[in-house]
Amino acid sequence: MPALMGAPLPTLRPPSVPLVACDPYFSIWSPADKLNGADTTHWTGKAHRLWSSVRIDGANYRVMGGGASGEAVLAQKSVTVLPTRTIYTFEGAGVALTLTFLTPALPEDIDLLSRPVTYLTYDLRSTDGKKHEVSIQLEASGEIAVNEPDQQVEASIPEVGNTLRAVRVGSVAQPILARRGDDVRIDWGYFYLAAPRAQEATVRTSADSKMPGGRARIGIDFAPLSVTSKPTSRWLVLAYDDTYSIQFMKKNLRPY
């Protein structure tokens, strides 16, 4: 044992990589070695798909989620899993990208610990000494807000103050706390994507009317930015407002 104490620890490769790890309902993972190698899932294994791509000098590269055969992807260089962060690095087309998922689950701060929010940051820089035009896109499936993908959902673009732009999706039926068991996903409340207005973010939805969650999409697009050797970044939030979180003495109670 003493001889092993100075040996380097093996690289951690979890069976599935945590992206959003707020609670058992709001829980999204990447089951592949590469973030752009497969669709993301709920911890139960059912599809909870997120997709992201970057457009570099007019060419699209997928960085998150599964895609069509032959679709261009940005080469993943590493993945690091830490207690509150998962960090991916990518490189290609003269650009380096660091993608960081941050869930601030800090036990000494109950307000942060109970916040159903994961922050996603895109850090970009040029690797070839040239200037590149880069735009960022994130898209999420409406299935994140339902138990089964054929449940009907609706999406909207709510007003959330002057600093953010947001889009949300939720089930039409809203069966609050009606399900129980292990292989269950939340199908009430609303899943949100939001980003700062100051970062020239726009939001969109394909589910203005009722449609199955598996076909609905909501998304955020950032305006093109000039990327040089000096790092630049954009960030957004993924959040879930479950409206009611627990049933006690047959009474539905709101979250903390």
N, C-alpha and C positions, 0 to 999 in steps of 0.2 A: 504493500500500500504506500509507504513513503516514496518509493521510486516513481509512483504514478502521480504524486501530488503536483509535480512540476510539469506534467505532460499537458499539451493543449487540449481543450475540450473539443469533442467532435462537433461539426456543424449541425445545428438543429434543423431537421426537416420534418415538421409535423405532418401527420397523415392528411390533414386539411388545414389550410392557412386562414386564420381569422382576419376578416376585413371589417365587418361590423359586429361587435360583440357587446351589445348593450344589455340584453336580457334574452330569455329563451324564445321569445317571439320575434324580436328585432335582432336577428342573428344571421349573418350572411358570410359564406366561406368560399374559398377557392380550392377545389379538390385536385388541382393539377400542379405539376412542378412549375409551370409558367402561368402567370396571370392571364395571358391571352391564349392559353392552351385548352380551356374548357369553360363551359357555362358555370357561373357561380350558383351556389345552392344555399338553402336553409340548412340548419344543422341536422334536420331529419333526412336530408338527402333530396328533398323536392326542389324543383327549380325556383330560385329567387334571382332572376338574371339582372345583372348590371353589365353594361357595355361602355367602353370608352375608347376614343380614338384621338389621334393628333394629326393635323394636316400640316405637313412641312413643305413649304415652297410648292404648294399645289398638289401634293401627293398624300393620300390618306394612309395611315398606319394604325392598326388596331393595337391597343395596349391592355385591354381588359375584356374578358368574356370570350365565348366561342364565336366563330364566324364561318363564312363560306370557304370552301376549299380553294386554295390559291390566292386568298385575300392577303394583302401585304400586312405584315406585323412588324412592330419595332422590336428589335432583339433584346430580350431580358438578360441582364448581366448578373443580378443577385436578388435575393429576398432575405430580409432580416426580420425575425419575430421577437418583439420585446413585450414587456408586461402591458403597456398601454398603446403600443404602436406596431404597425406592420409596414415595412419600408421596402419598396421595390425600386430597382434601378434599371433603366433601359438606355440603349444608345443606337443611333443610326441616322443616316441622312445628314450627318454633320451636327447632330443635336444630342445632348444627354438629358434624360428626364429622370427625376426622382419623384416617385409617387408614394405619399405617406398617408396611411389611414390612422387617425388618432382618436381613440375613445378614452376620454379623461376619467377613468374609473379610479379615483383617488379616495381611499377609505377615510382619510382625515377630513374630507369636505363632503358632507352629505348632499349638498346642493349639486355639486359636480357629479357625484356618484350616481345620483338618481336621474340625471339628465339623459334623455333618450336620444342622444346626438353623437354622430361620428363625423369628424372633420376630415376632409380629403384635400390634400395640398399637392399641386403640380409645381415642381421646381425645374426650371429649364435653363440651359446654357449652351452656347455654341462650343463645339469641340475642334473645329477646323479653322478658327480665326475669321470666319465669314459671318455675315449677317443673314439670318433666316427669318422668314415669315411663318409663324406658327399659330394655329388656332386649335382650341380644345373643345371636345364634345363629350358629354356624359349622358347616357340614356338608361332608364330603369323600366322594368316590366311591371305592369299593374298586378301581377301575381304576388308581389310582395305584400299586398294588402288583403289577400284572400286565402282561405284554406285550400281550395281547389281552383285550378286555372279556368274552369268554365263558369265560376261565379261572376255575376255581373258587377262591373265597377263603373264609376264616374270620376272624371278628373276636372279640376278647376284651377284657376290662377288667382289665389286669394291676395288681399292686401295685408301685408305684414309689417307695415311701417315704411319709413322713407329710406332706410338703408339697405334693405334686402329686396330681391326679386325671388318669388317662390312659386312652385307648382305642387299640387298634391293630388293623390288618388286614394279612393276608398271604396269599399263595397257599397252597393245600392241598398242591400237589406239591413246592414248594420246590426247583426245578431250579437249584442253585447254580452260577453261572458257566457255564451250559450253552449260552448263546446267544452269537452274535457277529455283527458287522455294524453298519451305521449306523442303519437304521430299526428299532431294538431298544429296548425299555423293560425295566427290571428286573422280574423275576418271582420273586424270592426275597427273604428278609428281611421286615421289617415296617415299615409306615408308621404313625406315631404322631401323635395329637393330645393335648396335655396342657396343664393350666392349674392355677394355685395353688388349693388348697382354701380358703385364706383369702378368696378372691374369690367364694366361694359358687358355684363352677363344678360342673356335673354333666356326666357323659359318657353317651353312649348309642350303640347299634349296632343295625342291622337285619340283621346277618349273624352271628347266633349259630351257625347251622348252615351247611353248604356251600351256596354260591350263586355265580352268575357275578359277576365283579368289577364289571361295568357296572351291576348292580342293587343291589349292596351299598352301604350308607351307614354312616359313623361321624360322630359329632358332639359338639359341646360347647355347652352352654347356660349363660349367666350369669343369676343371679337378678336381678329388676328392681332398678334403682338410681335414686335421686333425682338428677336433673340440674338444676343451677342455673347461674348465671353464673360460678360458680367451677368451673374445669375438673376433671373426674374421669376416671379411666381404668380399663381392664381389659386384660389381656394373656394371650397363650397362645403355645404353641410348636407348630410343625410339624416333625417329625423323621423320619429314616429310618435304621433299623438294618439294614444290609445283611449282617450277620453275617460274611460273607467278601467281600473287596473285589477281590482280584487272584489270578490263578493264575501261579505261578512254578515252573518245572521240574516241571510236572504236579502241583503241590501247591497247594491252596487256602489262602490266607493271610488272616488277620483284618485289619481296618482298623487304622490307626495308633492 
